[in-house]
Structure formats: C-alpha cells, structure tokens
C-alpha cells in the first residue's frame, strides 16, 4: 500500500513539469505610450522581433545576432498600408501573439479588422485577412 501512495505522489509531482513545457506566447514589454508610431513585438524566437507601424499596419521582420552582420537584418513583412493616409492614427494597430511561434494577429483597434501575420523565411511570410 505504501508503494501505491508513493507512486501516486511521484506521478502527481510530475504534472507541473509537463504543464511548464507547453508553448506560451512571449511576454511582451510594451510601452504604455499610445502616441508612438513604431513598436517592437517579441516572437518566441529570441533573435526575431516584428516592427509595427501603429499608424497604418505596415510590418517588418527584425533579426539581431551576436554572430555577425550577415545575421542581422530588417526585411518587409507587409508594406501595404491598411488605412488611407487621412485615417492613420498613432496606436491604431496592435499585434497579439499566438501560441504558434510564427503567427500573430494584427488588430485594427478602431474598426476591429484583423489579419493573420506569419513571419519566417521569405517564402513563408504572409499577411492574410481574418473575416
């Protein structure tokens, strides 16, 4: 009987370990200043960020490195403005991480429109509307 209880206790102790191994969206260190034009959003890849123009929804994939300049770059995710010039407003667009390492949700905080944003290698990048 002692063995049964010992095994039960050991089994219950391992549950938190398994729970900690699930993917969690990265903790975002977001400025509370809503008047900024650009924000950096962390991805689950420690070397990759997404730079967002909060006025119009344009985005860039930014990579940093300690291995050399060939590993540091900024490349376009979407150069399409999601609103007309007269509708632009600081803080209008915001990125929300998902549990998928490569995907975010872009939200227009004024009219509620949304897009799936996928970063990665050039052929894998996309921004598609969510209807």
C-alpha positions in Angstrom: 0.0 0.0 0.0 2.9 2.4 0.8 4.2 1.8 -2.7 0.9 2.7 -4.2 0.8 6.1 -2.4 4.5 6.7 -3.1 3.9 6.1 -6.9 0.8 8.3 -6.7 2.7 11.2 -5.1 5.5 10.9 -7.6 3.0 10.9 -10.5 1.3 14.0 -9.2 4.6 15.8 -8.8 5.4 15.4 -12.5 2.2 17.1 -13.7 3.5 20.7 -13.1 6.7 19.7 -15.1 4.6 18.7 -18.1 2.5 21.9 -17.8 5.6 24.1 -17.9 6.7 22.6 -21.2 3.7 23.9 -23.2 4.3 26.8 -25.5 3.4 30.1 -24.1 3.2 33.4 -26.0 6.2 35.6 -25.3 5.9 38.2 -22.5 5.6 41.5 -24.3 7.4 44.5 -22.9 5.1 47.1 -24.5 5.3 50.8 -23.9 2.2 52.3 -22.4 2.7 55.4 -24.6 0.0 55.3 -27.2 1.5 58.2 -29.1 4.3 56.2 -30.6 4.5 55.4 -34.3 6.6 52.2 -34.1 6.6 49.3 -31.6 8.7 46.1 -31.5 7.0 42.9 -30.7 8.9 39.9 -29.4 8.5 36.5 -31.0 9.2 33.1 -29.4 12.5 33.1 -31.3 14.9 35.1 -29.1 16.6 36.7 -32.2 13.4 37.8 -34.0 11.1 40.8 -33.5 8.3 42.3 -35.5 8.4 46.0 -36.0 4.9 47.5 -36.4 3.9 50.9 -37.7 1.0 51.5 -35.4 -0.4 54.2 -37.7 -1.0 52.1 -40.8 -0.2 48.4 -40.1 3.0 48.1 -42.1 5.4 45.5 -40.6 9.0 44.4 -40.8 10.7 41.2 -39.5 13.8 42.3 -37.5 16.6 39.9 -36.6 19.5 40.6 -34.3 22.6 38.4 -33.8 25.9 38.2 -32.0 27.4 36.1 -34.8 28.0 38.9 -37.3 26.3 41.4 -39.5 25.1 38.8 -42.1 22.7 37.5 -39.4 21.3 41.0 -38.6 18.6 42.3 -40.9 15.3 44.1 -41.3 13.0 42.8 -44.0 9.5 43.7 -45.1 6.6 41.6 -43.8 4.0 43.9 -45.3 4.5 47.3 -46.9 0.8 47.7 -47.5 -1.0 50.5 -45.6 -4.2 49.1 -44.1 -5.8 52.5 -44.0 -5.8 55.7 -46.1 -3.4 58.5 -45.1 -6.2 60.6 -43.5 -7.3 57.6 -41.3 -3.8 57.0 -39.9 -3.5 57.4 -36.1 -0.7 56.5 -33.7 -1.6 53.4 -31.8 -4.3 52.3 -34.2 -2.7 48.9 -35.0 -1.5 46.3 -32.4 0.0 42.8 -32.7 -1.2 39.9 -30.5 1.0 36.8 -30.2 -0.5 33.3 -30.6 0.8 30.0 -29.3 2.2 29.3 -32.8 5.7 30.6 -32.8 5.4 32.1 -36.3 1.9 33.7 -36.1 0.5 36.9 -34.7 -2.9 38.6 -35.0 -2.8 42.2 -36.3 -5.8 44.1 -35.0 -7.1 47.5 -36.2 -8.2 48.8 -32.8 -10.6 51.3 -34.3 -12.7 49.3 -36.7 -11.9 45.7 -35.5 -10.5 44.3 -38.7 -7.9 41.5 -38.2 -5.2 39.8 -40.1 -3.1 36.7 -39.6 0.6 37.7 -39.7 3.2 34.9 -40.3 6.9 35.7 -40.1 9.7 33.3 -41.1 11.7 32.6 -44.3 10.8 34.8 -47.2 8.5 32.2 -48.9 6.7 31.5 -45.6 5.8 35.2 -44.8 2.2 36.3 -45.2 -0.5 38.7 -44.0 -4.0 37.5 -44.7 -7.3 38.9 -43.6 -9.5 37.2 -41.0 -13.1 37.6 -41.8 
